[in-house]
Amino acid sequence: MSSPKAAVAEAANTHLSRFSLQASAEPGVMPRVLELFAKRGLVPDCWHSVVAQPGRTLSIDIEIDGLEGETVAYVANCMRQIAGVELVLTV
């Protein structure tokens, strides 16, 4: 059983990463983005997507906990290579 101090220290070491994407509203974009997490055995903690009219732009916001900074940068670069993805921002 862990102590409250250990739980606080463990929580401080985790890092919530956020990805924000803008892409063309095409059916294949979302599964290709999600695949980048799935093939690493990861499930995003939060996924929100919306299609803005009339430009048919797809906006996706993803939150996932526990990724290292190098992994965040790598996944973001992979997202930028997906056809239809126009912009990827990370926090």
HELIX and SHEET records of a PDB file:
HELIX    1   1 PRO A    4  ASN A   13  1                                  10    
HELIX    2   2 VAL A   29  ALA A   38  1                                  10    
HELIX    3   3 GLY A   69  ARG A   80  1                                  12    
SHEET    1   A 4 CYS A  46  ALA A  52  0                                        
SHEET    2   A 4 THR A  57  ASP A  65 -1                                        
SHEET    3   A 4 LEU A  16  SER A  24 -1                                        
SHEET    4   A 4 VAL A  85  THR A  90 -1                                        
END                                                                             
